């Protein structure tokens, strides 16, 4: 593992009290889900939650960046939302086209795009050359690449053997790579001991009975830092 602590993103926040309890933790991003999901928040809730995020003091004395999670939201709806909710990151989980990325990127006012790639649990082999060819058209518009199990936030894992190819592709494009999918305090150390990734994204792994658990969030952060 690198001597630099990976980015730590806690996703699927829905209440300001949990966000307030994260003050002082070594967290770099907090995710809000605007796509249809059991964790979905409304625009009004997004305004309140991002305001709370901006009040935190976390890594390097700065607040975490606020990430919005979206799946195939119409471009005009996305544009309207970004005029209202103070997001830093737009995390695209759907089948958004290259034209969508280009058009959205042209409308951004300081926000950045993350491209999310779903990896099937039974994936066996990924051809690096094919992966690079598939990703290359999107890279001018993307700050980071995130790989996840299908659906996102389900607690399911993908085959970690796929990470190597995506890490090589991310390095080729000089883009950071983040890992999500079934991570929790019990397995994140193993991941970080075997793969030199740039960031970790967790949601269900820091929940109890479907709600964010601040004790689990703190334990997860500690495990990442100590790995």
VEXBATI-188620 format. One record per residue: residue number from 1; residue in one letter; chain; x, y, z of N, C-alpha, C in turn. Coordinates in nm, 4 decimals. Layout:
# VEXBATI-188620
NUM  A  A  X  Y  Z  X  Y  Z  X  Y  Z .
...
This chain:
# VEXBATI-188620
1  X  A  0.0841  -0.1208  0.0000  0.0000  0.0000  0.0000  0.0866  0.1245  0.0000 .
2  X  A  0.0381  0.2316  -0.0640  0.1080  0.3585  -0.0639  0.1152  0.4169  0.0758 .
3  X  A  0.2173  0.4999  0.0999  0.2294  0.5675  0.2293  0.1259  0.6777  0.2446 .
4  X  A  0.0593  0.7137  0.1361  -0.0447  0.8165  0.1395  -0.1791  0.7500  0.1681 .
5  X  A  -0.2498  0.8004  0.2689  -0.3808  0.7439  0.3016  -0.4763  0.7627  0.1847 .
6  X  A  -0.5423  0.6569  0.1393  -0.6377  0.6705  0.0289  -0.7515  0.7658  0.0649 .
7  X  A  -0.8123  0.8213  -0.0371  -0.9359  0.8963  -0.0151  -1.0383  0.8032  0.0495 .
8  X  A  -1.1150  0.8577  0.1409  -1.2204  0.7810  0.2074  -1.3530  0.8517  0.1819 .
9  X  A  -1.4409  0.7843  0.1098  -1.5724  0.8404  0.0794  -1.6789  0.7576  0.1511 .
10  X  A  -1.7613  0.8257  0.2270  -1.8759  0.7638  0.2930  -1.9993  0.8044  0.2141 .
11  X  A  -2.0716  0.7061  0.1621  -2.1801  0.7362  0.0692  -2.3163  0.7006  0.1296 .
12  X  A  -2.4180  0.7680  0.0786  -2.5554  0.7368  0.1171  -2.6011  0.8036  0.2446 .
13  X  A  -2.5474  0.9218  0.2756  -2.5895  0.9934  0.3964  -2.7281  1.0541  0.3760 .
14  X  A  -2.8067  1.0524  0.4848  -2.9438  1.1022  0.4737  -2.9837  1.1967  0.5867 .
15  X  A  -2.9009  1.2154  0.6884  -2.9401  1.3068  0.7959  -2.8213  1.3886  0.8446 .
16  X  A  -2.8508  1.5072  0.8896  -2.7462  1.6014  0.9283  -2.6776  1.5627  1.0591 .
17  X  A  -2.7477  1.4901  1.1446  -2.6862  1.4535  1.2728  -2.5693  1.3565  1.2519 .
18  X  A  -2.5849  1.2626  1.1600  -2.4749  1.1713  1.1305  -2.3592  1.2459  1.0672 .
19  X  A  -2.3891  1.3374  0.9772  -2.2834  1.4174  0.9160  -2.2090  1.4972  1.0224 .
20  X  A  -2.2813  1.5599  1.1146  -2.2170  1.6381  1.2203  -2.1249  1.5521  1.3052 .
21  X  A  -2.1638  1.4263  1.3279  -2.0830  1.3354  1.4098  -1.9554  1.2932  1.3394 .
22  X  A  -1.9435  1.3192  1.2092  -1.8249  1.2838  1.1322  -1.7189  1.3930  1.1367 .
23  X  A  -1.7456  1.5005  1.2079  -1.6493  1.6104  1.2179  -1.5182  1.5592  1.2770 .
24  X  A  -1.4077  1.5956  1.2138  -1.2757  1.5563  1.2624  -1.2247  1.4247  1.2086 .
25  X  A  -1.3108  1.3462  1.1426  -1.2661  1.2196  1.0855  -1.1897  1.2438  0.9548 .
26  X  A  -1.1016  1.1517  0.9213  -1.0175  1.1653  0.8029  -1.0941  1.1198  0.6788 .
27  X  A  -1.1968  1.1969  0.6454  -1.2864  1.1651  0.5334  -1.2680  1.2718  0.4258 .
28  X  A  -1.2658  1.2282  0.2999  -1.2426  1.3236  0.1920  -1.3662  1.3527  0.1074 .
29  X  A  -1.4614  1.2601  0.1056  -1.5852  1.2809  0.0308  -1.7027  1.2216  0.1071 .
30  X  A  -1.8179  1.2859  0.0936  -1.9436  1.2335  0.1460  -2.0428  1.2313  0.0307 .
31  X  A  -2.1072  1.1152  0.0120  -2.1969  1.0985  -0.1006  -2.3436  1.1074  -0.0628 .
32  X  A  -2.4204  1.1736  -0.1481  -2.5659  1.1837  -0.1360  -2.6270  1.1206  -0.2601 .
33  X  A  -2.7219  1.0321  -0.2407  -2.7804  0.9577  -0.3521  -2.9067  1.0284  -0.4005 .
34  X  A  -2.9023  1.0769  -0.5224  -3.0194  1.1398  -0.5837  -3.0911  1.0445  -0.6794 .
35  X  A  -3.0289  0.9302  -0.7076  -3.0914  0.8290  -0.7931  -3.1932  0.7486  -0.7127 .
36  X  A  -3.2904  0.6853  -0.7797  -3.3863  0.6004  -0.7080  -3.3147  0.4946  -0.6252 .
37  X  A  -3.3418  0.4924  -0.4959  -3.2696  0.4061  -0.4017  -3.3354  0.4201  -0.2661 .
38  X  A  -3.3110  0.3241  -0.1780  -3.3588  0.3371  -0.0406  -3.2866  0.4494  0.0328 .
39  X  A  -3.1766  0.4978  -0.0253  -3.1006  0.6083  0.0347  -3.1250  0.7401  -0.0388 .
40  X  A  -3.2204  0.7432  -0.1289  -3.2421  0.8625  -0.2117  -3.2806  0.9835  -0.1276 .
41  X  A  -3.2242  1.0984  -0.1634  -3.2604  1.2247  -0.0989  -3.3217  1.3173  -0.2035 .
42  X  A  -3.4040  1.4073  -0.1557  -3.4662  1.5058  -0.2433  -3.3723  1.6252  -0.2625 .
43  X  A  -3.4089  1.7113  -0.3539  -3.3304  1.8329  -0.3744  -3.3271  1.9147  -0.2459 .
44  X  A  -3.4407  1.9275  -0.1793  -3.4462  2.0057  -0.0549  -3.3562  1.9441  0.0516 .
45  X  A  -3.3584  1.8126  0.0631  -3.2699  1.7461  0.1585  -3.1241  1.7635  0.1178 .
46  X  A  -3.0984  1.7600  -0.0123  -2.9619  1.7791  -0.0604  -2.9057  1.9146  -0.0224 .
47  X  A  -2.9882  2.0178  -0.0283  -2.9436  2.1519  0.0121  -2.9036  2.1519  0.1590 .
48  X  A  -2.9875  2.0924  0.2425  -2.9598  2.0878  0.3865  -2.8352  2.0047  0.4167 .
49  X  A  -2.8215  1.8909  0.3503  -2.7100  1.8005  0.3776  -2.5765  1.8596  0.3303 .
50  X  A  -2.5759  1.9215  0.2130  -2.4507  1.9807  0.1656  -2.4089  2.0981  0.2537 .
51  X  A  -2.5045  2.1709  0.3059  -2.4714  2.2782  0.4001  -2.4012  2.2215  0.5235 .
52  X  A  -2.4500  2.1084  0.5736  -2.3866  2.0431  0.6890  -2.2472  1.9929  0.6547 .
53  X  A  -2.2306  1.9379  0.5351  -2.0993  1.8874  0.4935  -1.9970  1.9995  0.4918 .
54  X  A  -2.0356  2.1163  0.4416  -1.9420  2.2284  0.4299  -1.8955  2.2789  0.5659 .
55  X  A  -1.9661  2.2426  0.6723  -1.9298  2.2883  0.8068  -1.8300  2.1969  0.8765 .
56  X  A  -1.8002  2.0822  0.8159  -1.7083  1.9868  0.8778  -1.5629  2.0294  0.8593 .
57  X  A  -1.4798  1.9838  0.9517  -1.3351  1.9969  0.9379  -1.2783  1.8562  0.9422 .
58  X  A  -1.2291  1.8099  0.8281  -1.1821  1.6717  0.8183  -1.0366  1.6700  0.7730 .
59  X  A  -1.0034  1.5991  0.6669  -0.8627  1.5867  0.6269  -0.8039  1.7224  0.5891 .
60  X  A  -0.6827  1.7477  0.6382  -0.6085  1.8709  0.6085  -0.6854  1.9965  0.6490 .
61  X  A  -0.7725  1.9831  0.7484  -0.8469  2.0986  0.7959  -0.9544  2.1466  0.7012 .
62  X  A  -0.9924  2.0636  0.6065  -1.0914  2.1023  0.5058  -1.2179  2.0176  0.5203 .
63  X  A  -1.3309  2.0697  0.4715  -1.4515  1.9861  0.4688  -1.4403  1.8821  0.3587 .
64  X  A  -1.5092  1.7695  0.3704  -1.5132  1.6737  0.2606  -1.5835  1.7355  0.1399 .
65  X  A  -1.5518  1.6852  0.0228  -1.6264  1.7258  -0.0957  -1.7607  1.6526  -0.0966 .
66  X  A  -1.8631  1.7217  -0.1404  -1.9973  1.6635  -0.1485  -2.0171  1.6039  -0.2872 .
67  X  A  -2.0475  1.4739  -0.2893  -2.0676  1.4021  -0.4153  -2.2142  1.3654  -0.4309 .
68  X  A  -2.2686  1.3927  -0.5473  -2.4038  1.3502  -0.5791  -2.4006  1.2271  -0.6677 .
69  X  A  -2.4783  1.1272  -0.6323  -2.4831  1.0018  -0.7072  -2.6072  1.0024  -0.7963 .
70  X  A  -2.5853  0.9792  -0.9279  -2.6934  0.9891  -1.0256  -2.6918  0.8687  -1.1196 .
71  X  A  -2.8100  0.8337  -1.1688  -2.8233  0.7277  -1.2681  -2.9147  0.7774  -1.3804 .
72  X  A  -2.8524  0.8102  -1.4929  -2.9280  0.8466  -1.6149  -3.0280  0.9595  -1.5921 .
73  X  A  -2.9922  1.0579  -1.5115  -3.0809  1.1734  -1.4940  -3.0794  1.2577  -1.6219 .
74  X  A  -3.1954  1.2991  -1.6716  -3.1981  1.3860  -1.7896  -3.1095  1.5084  -1.7707 .
75  X  A  -3.0438  1.5479  -1.8767  -2.9441  1.6542  -1.8680  -3.0026  1.7849  -1.8143 .
76  X  A  -3.1220  1.8196  -1.8579  -3.1818  1.9453  -1.8114  -3.2147  1.9382  -1.6631 .
77  X  A  -3.2613  1.8226  -1.6159  -3.2878  1.8063  -1.4731  -3.1587  1.8161  -1.3925 .
78  X  A  -3.0521  1.7554  -1.4444  -2.9229  1.7632  -1.3768  -2.8744  1.9074  -1.3692 .
79  X  A  -2.8865  1.9799  -1.4786  -2.8424  2.1192  -1.4819  -2.9178  2.2030  -1.3791 .
80  X  A  -3.0482  2.1823  -1.3710  -3.1297  2.2563  -1.2732  -3.0880  2.2222  -1.1311 .
81  X  A  -3.0652  2.0939  -1.1041  -3.0247  2.0516  -0.9694  -2.8911  2.1151  -0.9298 .
82  X  A  -2.7977  2.1207  -1.0233  -2.6649  2.1740  -0.9912  -2.6665  2.3243  -0.9665 .
83  X  A  -2.7719  2.3900  -1.0116  -2.7886  2.5326  -0.9796  -2.8423  2.5519  -0.8382 .
84  X  A  -2.8925  2.4418  -0.7790  -2.9616  2.4507  -0.6504  -2.8833  2.3873  -0.5368 .
85  X  A  -2.8230  2.2716  -0.5623  -2.7518  2.1954  -0.4596  -2.6016  2.2161  -0.4780 .
86  X  A  -2.5325  2.2484  -0.3702  -2.3905  2.2835  -0.3777  -2.3029  2.1568  -0.3756 .
87  X  A  -2.3033  2.0869  -0.4879  -2.2226  1.9669  -0.5016  -2.0841  2.0000  -0.5586 .
88  X  A  -1.9868  1.9172  -0.5229  -1.8523  1.9294  -0.5782  -1.8252  1.8228  -0.6835 .
89  X  A  -1.8932  1.7087  -0.6693  -1.8689  1.5923  -0.7540  -2.0010  1.5402  -0.8077 .
90  X  A  -2.0040  1.5057  -0.9365  -2.1184  1.4386  -0.9961  -2.0725  1.2978  -1.0312 .
91  X  A  -2.1296  1.2004  -0.9639  -2.0881  1.0609  -0.9761  -2.1928  0.9887  -1.0606 .
92  X  A  -2.1529  0.9474  -1.1811  -2.2468  0.8931  -1.2772  -2.2408  0.7410  -1.2781 .
93  X  A  -2.3501  0.6768  -1.2364  -2.3562  0.5312  -1.2228  -2.4314  0.4630  -1.3364 .
94  X  A  -2.4863  0.5387  -1.4273  -2.5747  0.4791  -1.5263  -2.5057  0.4469  -1.6577 .
95  X  A  -2.5857  0.4501  -1.7639  -2.5357  0.4221  -1.8987  -2.5237  0.5526  -1.9778 .
96  X  A  -2.4897  0.6604  -1.9089  -2.4781  0.7915  -1.9726  -2.3813  0.7845  -2.0916 .
97  X  A  -2.4225  0.8428  -2.2024  -2.3435  0.8362  -2.3254  -2.2262  0.9329  -2.3214 .
98  X  A  -2.1367  0.9157  -2.4175  -2.0250  1.0090  -2.4310  -2.0761  1.1507  -2.4559 .
99  X  A  -2.1808  1.1637  -2.5375  -2.2384  1.2966  -2.5637  -2.2914  1.3586  -2.4353 .
100  X  A  -2.3497  1.2755  -2.3480  -2.3993  1.3247  -2.2189  -2.2836  1.3798  -2.1364 .
101  X  A  -2.1759  1.3036  -2.1266  -2.0585  1.3497  -2.0509  -2.0080  1.4821  -2.1051 .
102  X  A  -1.9957  1.4914  -2.2364  -1.9425  1.6136  -2.2969  -2.0343  1.7327  -2.2697 .
103  X  A  -2.1646  1.7120  -2.2849  -2.2590  1.8214  -2.2641  -2.2632  1.8646  -2.1181 .
104  X  A  -2.2633  1.7665  -2.0267  -2.2662  1.7999  -1.8846  -2.1376  1.8693  -1.8431 .
105  X  A  -2.0254  1.8190  -1.8898  -1.8964  1.8795  -1.8559  -1.8918  2.0261  -1.8977 .
106  X  A  -1.9507  2.0578  -2.0117  -1.9510  2.1952  -2.0604  -2.0360  2.2875  -1.9739 .
107  X  A  -2.1268  2.2304  -1.8961  -2.2159  2.3108  -1.8115  -2.1676  2.3234  -1.6674 .
108  X  A  -2.0629  2.2543  -1.6322  -2.0167  2.2542  -1.4936  -1.9584  2.3896  -1.4547 .
109  X  A  -1.9765  2.4247  -1.3284  -1.9220  2.5487  -1.2721  -1.8319  2.5127  -1.1544 .
110  X  A  -1.7255  2.4411  -1.1833  -1.6309  2.4020  -1.0784  -1.6478  2.2601  -1.0287 .
111  X  A  -1.7597  2.1968  -1.0603  -1.7783  2.0574  -1.0199  -1.6957  1.9660  -1.1112 .
112  X  A  -1.6762  1.8412  -1.0665  -1.6041  1.7425  -1.1466  -1.6902  1.6181  -1.1635 .
113  X  A  -1.6585  1.5388  -1.2657  -1.7318  1.4169  -1.2947  -1.6499  1.2942  -1.2540 .
114  X  A  -1.7173  1.1964  -1.1948  -1.6607  1.0645  -1.1699  -1.7364  0.9637  -1.2546 .
115  X  A  -1.6612  0.8784  -1.3238  -1.7238  0.7717  -1.4014  -1.7219  0.6433  -1.3201 .
116  X  A  -1.8398  0.5845  -1.3023  -1.8522  0.4603  -1.2257  -1.8699  0.3438  -1.3229 .
117  X  A  -1.7953  0.2379  -1.2985  -1.8017  0.1184  -1.3819  -1.8426  0.0013  -1.2946 .
118  X  A  -1.9493  -0.0670  -1.3332  -1.9969  -0.1838  -1.2592  -1.9265  -0.3087  -1.3106 .
119  X  A  -1.8795  -0.3904  -1.2164  -1.8068  -0.5124  -1.2505  -1.8861  -0.6318  -1.1991 .
120  X  A  -1.9197  -0.7218  -1.2880  -1.9964  -0.8399  -1.2489  -1.9166  -0.9261  -1.1514 .
121  X  A  -1.9878  -0.9893  -1.0601  -1.9228  -1.0692  -0.9558  -1.8413  -1.1839  -1.0129 .
122  X  A  -1.8827  -1.2359  -1.1296  -1.8155  -1.3530  -1.1844  -1.7152  -1.3184  -1.2947 .
123  X  A  -1.6765  -1.1919  -1.3053  -1.5810  -1.1539  -1.4095  -1.4512  -1.2322  -1.3914 .
124  X  A  -1.3975  -1.2819  -1.5004  -1.2780  -1.3651  -1.4934  -1.1543  -1.2930  -1.5446 .
125  X  A  -1.1641  -1.2320  -1.6616  -1.0477  -1.1708  -1.7226  -1.0886  -1.0451  -1.7961 .
126  X  A  -1.0065  -0.9426  -1.7846  -1.0319  -0.8169  -1.8522  -0.9115  -0.7860  -1.9398 .
127  X  A  -0.9354  -0.7645  -2.0675  -0.8279  -0.7294  -2.1590  -0.7952  -0.5812  -2.1440 .
128  X  A  -0.6718  -0.5520  -2.1048  -0.6331  -0.4141  -2.0772  -0.6500  -0.3260  -2.2008 .
129  X  A  -0.6100  -0.3736  -2.3154  -0.6190  -0.2919  -2.4368  -0.7637  -0.2564  -2.4693 .
130  X  A  -0.8542  -0.3516  -2.4500  -0.9960  -0.3248  -2.4747  -1.0519  -0.2271  -2.3722 .
131  X  A  -1.0102  -0.2433  -2.2475  -1.0558  -0.1533  -2.1410  -1.0107  -0.0098  -2.1681 .
132  X  A  -0.8857  0.0058  -2.2071  -0.8340  0.1395  -2.2381  -0.9110  0.2011  -2.3537 .
133  X  A  -0.9387  0.1218  -2.4565  -1.0127  0.1726  -2.5722  -1.1537  0.2161  -2.5336 .
134  X  A  -1.2180  0.1424  -2.4432  -1.3536  0.1761  -2.4008  -1.3569  0.3027  -2.3156 .
135  X  A  -1.2552  0.3205  -2.2325  -1.2539  0.4334  -2.1407  -1.2024  0.5621  -2.2045 .
136  X  A  -1.1154  0.5499  -2.3012  -1.0431  0.6666  -2.3520  -1.1315  0.7830  -2.3952 .
137  X  A  -1.2417  0.7610  -2.4664  -1.3223  0.8759  -2.5094  -1.3787  0.9580  -2.3932 .
138  X  A  -1.3996  0.8944  -2.2765  -1.4588  0.9629  -2.1621  -1.3568  1.0420  -2.0787 .
139  X  A  -1.2313  1.0083  -2.0927  -1.1310  1.0584  -1.9998  -1.1110  1.2103  -2.0011 .
140  X  A  -1.1316  1.2799  -2.1127  -1.1180  1.4263  -2.1054  -1.2175  1.4930  -2.0114 .
141  X  A  -1.3255  1.4221  -1.9771  -1.4316  1.4815  -1.8967  -1.4327  1.4332  -1.7523 .
142  X  A  -1.3459  1.3389  -1.7189  -1.3563  1.2665  -1.5921  -1.2374  1.2966  -1.5014 .
143  X  A  -1.2684  1.3232  -1.3732  -1.1616  1.3436  -1.2748  -1.1123  1.2110  -1.2171 .
144  X  A  -1.2056  1.1185  -1.1872  -1.1713  0.9914  -1.1251  -1.2551  0.8792  -1.1839 .
145  X  A  -1.2038  0.7578  -1.1669  -1.2750  0.6362  -1.2052  -1.3085  0.5598  -1.0781 .
146  X  A  -1.4309  0.5106  -1.0676  -1.4732  0.4315  -0.9529  -1.5275  0.2989  -1.0038 .
147  X  A  -1.4790  0.1885  -0.9476  -1.5331  0.0584  -0.9852  -1.6123  0.0017  -0.8687 .
148  X  A  -1.7249  -0.0621  -0.9029  -1.8219  -0.1046  -0.8025  -1.8916  -0.2305  -0.8506 .
149  X  A  -1.9560  -0.2989  -0.7586  -2.0440  -0.4094  -0.7962  -2.1709  -0.3521  -0.8583 .
150  X  A  -2.2411  -0.4291  -0.9409  -2.3635  -0.3783  -1.0033  -2.4652  -0.3303  -0.9003 .
151  X  A  -2.5286  -0.2181  -0.9310  -2.6330  -0.1655  -0.8440  -2.5830  -0.0597  -0.7477 .
152  X  A  -2.4633  -0.0764  -0.6947  -2.4082  0.0214  -0.6016  -2.4821  0.0235  -0.4701 .
153  X  A  -2.4099  0.0232  -0.3582  -2.4722  0.0316  -0.2272  -2.5468  -0.0921  -0.1853 .
154  X  A  -2.5202  -0.2053  -0.2497  -2.5928  -0.3283  -0.2195  -2.5207  -0.4146  -0.1165 .
155  X  A  -2.3951  -0.3834  -0.0892  -2.3157  -0.4670  0.0003  -2.2522  -0.5853  -0.0692 .
156  X  A  -2.2741  -0.5967  -0.2005  -2.2161  -0.7072  -0.2767  -2.0752  -0.6713  -0.3242 .
157  X  A  -1.9928  -0.7742  -0.3407  -1.8560  -0.7563  -0.3848  -1.8407  -0.8017  -0.5293 .
158  X  A  -1.7373  -0.7516  -0.5961  -1.6972  -0.8061  -0.7247  -1.5645  -0.8792  -0.7047 .
159  X  A  -1.5202  -0.9483  -0.8084  -1.3944  -1.0215  -0.8013  -1.2781  -0.9230  -0.7984 .
160  X  A  -1.2069  -0.9179  -0.6877  -1.0981  -0.8212  -0.6743  -0.9859  -0.8422  -0.7760 .
161  X  A  -0.9807  -0.9576  -0.8390  -0.8784  -0.9799  -0.9406  -0.8939  -0.8820  -1.0567 .
162  X  A  -1.0125  -0.8245  -1.0716  -1.0344  -0.7262  -1.1779  -0.9657  -0.5932  -1.1492 .
163  X  A  -0.9286  -0.5685  -1.0245  -0.8735  -0.4391  -0.9873  -0.7454  -0.4094  -1.0636 .
164  X  A  -0.6620  -0.5088  -1.0835  -0.5320  -0.4847  -1.1472  -0.5465  -0.4201  -1.2844 .
165  X  A  -0.6379  -0.4723  -1.3664  -0.6551  -0.4164  -1.5003  -0.7047  -0.2725  -1.4933 .
166  X  A  -0.7985  -0.2467  -1.4048  -0.8500  -0.1105  -1.3921  -0.7451  -0.0156  -1.3344 .
167  X  A  -0.6611  -0.0661  -1.2455  -0.5537  0.0176  -1.1922  -0.4551  0.0540  -1.3027 .
168  X  A  -0.4227  -0.0428  -1.3882  -0.3327  -0.0146  -1.4999  -0.3945  0.0859  -1.5965 .
169  X  A  -0.5240  0.0710  -1.6218  -0.5914  0.1644  -1.7107  -0.5956  0.3041  -1.6494 .
170  X  A  -0.6267  0.3113  -1.5214  -0.6293  0.4410  -1.4533  -0.4917  0.5060  -1.4566 .
171  X  A  -0.3880  0.4276  -1.4350  -0.2516  0.4812  -1.4418  -0.2193  0.5305  -1.5822 .
172  X  A  -0.2661  0.4566  -1.6811  -0.2425  0.4959  -1.8208  -0.3009  0.6345  -1.8479 .
173  X  A  -0.4178  0.6599  -1.7934  -0.4840  0.7887  -1.8143  -0.4473  0.8918  -1.7074 .
174  X  A  -0.3648  0.8518  -1.6116  -0.3275  0.9390  -1.4993  -0.4500  0.9858  -1.4221 .
175  X  A  -0.5407  0.8904  -1.3952  -0.6616  0.9183  -1.3196  -0.6611  0.8350  -1.1910 .
176  X  A  -0.7028  0.8922  -1.0788  -0.7158  0.8130  -0.9561  -0.8242  0.7061  -0.9704 .
177  X  A  -0.8040  0.5936  -0.9024  -0.8999  0.4837  -0.9034  -0.9544  0.4623  -0.7637 .
178  X  A  -1.0868  0.4605  -0.7516  -1.1535  0.4320  -0.6251  -1.2249  0.2983  -0.6333 .
179  X  A  -1.2346  0.2303  -0.5182  -1.2951  0.0985  -0.5104  -1.4171  0.1031  -0.4195 .
180  X  A  -1.5269  0.0445  -0.4645  -1.6475  0.0288  -0.3830  -1.6948  -0.1151  -0.3988 .
181  X  A  -1.8013  -0.1492  -0.3274  -1.8611  -0.2807  -0.3441  -1.8318  -0.3757  -0.2297 .
182  X  A  -1.9215  -0.3802  -0.1320  -1.9112  -0.4791  -0.0253  -1.7985  -0.4572  0.0732 .
183  X  A  -1.7459  -0.3376  0.0798  -1.6362  -0.3108  0.1730  -1.6905  -0.2811  0.3125 .
184  X  A  -1.6125  -0.3201  0.4132  -1.6457  -0.2932  0.5529  -1.5165  -0.3044  0.6330 .
185  X  A  -1.5258  -0.2773  0.7625  -1.4055  -0.2763  0.8459  -1.3367  -0.4124  0.8505 .
186  X  A  -1.4122  -0.5191  0.8231  -1.3549  -0.6522  0.8310  -1.2754  -0.6956  0.7095 .
187  X  A  -1.2919  -0.6250  0.5959  -1.2172  -0.6674  0.4770  -1.1357  -0.5575  0.4107 .
188  X  A  -1.1493  -0.4333  0.4546  -1.0793  -0.3250  0.3854  -0.9282  -0.3325  0.4049 .
189  X  A  -0.8830  -0.3846  0.5198  -0.7386  -0.3988  0.5403  -0.6799  -0.4950  0.4381 .
190  X  A  -0.7477  -0.6061  0.4147  -0.7002  -0.7037  0.3155  -0.6917  -0.6399  0.1773 .
191  X  A  -0.7937  -0.5640  0.1406  -0.7926  -0.4969  0.0111  -0.6705  -0.4068  -0.0023 .
192  X  A  -0.6478  -0.3241  0.0986  -0.5406  -0.2258  0.0901  -0.4018  -0.2878  0.1009 .
193  X  A  -0.3930  -0.4053  0.1591  -0.2644  -0.4742  0.1658  -0.2271  -0.5376  0.0323 .
194  X  A  -0.3264  -0.5622  -0.0532  -0.2993  -0.6287  -0.1805  -0.3082  -0.5359  -0.3015 .
195  X  A  -0.3757  -0.4223  -0.2872  -0.3956  -0.3344  -0.4018  -0.3656  -0.1895  -0.3627 .
196  X  A  -0.2862  -0.1246  -0.4455  -0.2454  0.0129  -0.4180  -0.3447  0.1079  -0.4851 .
197  X  A  -0.4609  0.1230  -0.4243  -0.5673  0.2041  -0.4836  -0.5663  0.3439  -0.4237 .
198  X  A  -0.6329  0.4349  -0.4945  -0.6302  0.5758  -0.4542  -0.7428  0.6144  -0.3593 .
199  X  A  -0.8464  0.5320  -0.3542  -0.9581  0.5692  -0.2691  -1.0524  0.4534  -0.2430 .
200  X  A  -1.1316  0.4682  -0.1379  -1.2261  0.3676  -0.0914  -1.3622  0.4344  -0.0747 .
201  X  A  -1.4663  0.3659  -0.1223  -1.6025  0.4179  -0.1131  -1.6875  0.3136  -0.0406 .
202  X  A  -1.7522  0.3532  0.0683  -1.8294  0.2579  0.1482  -1.9678  0.3145  0.1765 .
203  X  A  -2.0674  0.2262  0.1793  -2.2032  0.2666  0.2143  -2.2659  0.1651  0.3091 .
204  X  A  -2.3118  0.0514  0.2562  -2.3796  -0.0474  0.3408  -2.2873  -0.1028  0.4486 .
205  X  A  -2.1572  -0.1030  0.4243  -2.0626  -0.1580  0.5213  -2.0473  -0.0773  0.6485 .
206  X  A  -2.1061  0.0426  0.6513  -2.1023  0.1234  0.7745  -2.2449  0.1522  0.8210 .
207  X  A  -2.3346  0.0571  0.7959  -2.4735  0.0714  0.8381  -2.5129  -0.0383  0.9361 .
208  X  A  -2.6106  -0.0078  1.0179  -2.6767  -0.1050  1.1043  -2.8273  -0.0905  1.0821 .
209  X  A  -2.8904  -0.1988  1.0439  -3.0346  -0.1974  1.0140  -3.0704  -0.0896  0.9125 .
210  X  A  -2.9842  -0.0754  0.8116  -3.0120  0.0167  0.7027  -2.9836  0.1624  0.7304 .
211  X  A  -2.9275  0.1939  0.8471  -2.8977  0.3325  0.8815  -2.7485  0.3474  0.9098 .
212  X  A  -2.6939  0.4632  0.8724  -2.5529  0.4872  0.8964  -2.5242  0.4806  1.0457 .
213  X  A  -2.4151  0.4107  1.0798  -2.3741  0.3854  1.2183  -2.2412  0.4558  1.2403 .
214  X  A  -2.2400  0.5613  1.3199  -2.1192  0.6424  1.3354  -2.0043  0.5614  1.3950 .
215  X  A  -2.0357  0.4632  1.4812  -1.9292  0.3784  1.5360  -1.8639  0.2963  1.4250 .
216  X  A  -1.9441  0.2451  1.3321  -1.8886  0.1690  1.2201  -1.8116  0.2594  1.1243 .
217  X  A  -1.8585  0.3814  1.1062  -1.7863  0.4763  1.0212  -1.6477  0.5039  1.0807 .
218  X  A  -1.6424  0.5281  1.2103  -1.5148  0.5559  1.2753  -1.4213  0.4357  1.2677 .
219  X  A  -1.4762  0.3157  1.2864  -1.3926  0.1960  1.2791  -1.3396  0.1762  1.1377 .
220  X  A  -1.4235  0.1991  1.0377  -1.3805  0.1845  0.8994  -1.2677  0.2821  0.8672 .
221  X  A  -1.2844  0.4063  0.9059  -1.1809  0.5075  0.8807  -1.0504  0.4677  0.9485 .
222  X  A  -1.0592  0.4199  1.0714  -0.9379  0.3792  1.1435  -0.8685  0.2639  1.0731 .
223  X  A  -0.9459  0.1683  1.0233  -0.8874  0.0542  0.9528  -0.8134  0.0989  0.8270 .
224  X  A  -0.8712  0.1936  0.7534  -0.8059  0.2422  0.6315  -0.6755  0.3134  0.6667 .
225  X  A  -0.6795  0.3954  0.7682  -0.5594  0.4700  0.8080  -0.4491  0.3766  0.8568 .
226  X  A  -0.4877  0.2714  0.9265  -0.3886  0.1794  0.9861  -0.3382  0.0723  0.8895 .
227  X  A  -0.4045  0.0583  0.7747  -0.3690  -0.0512  0.6817  -0.2265  -0.0362  0.6279 .
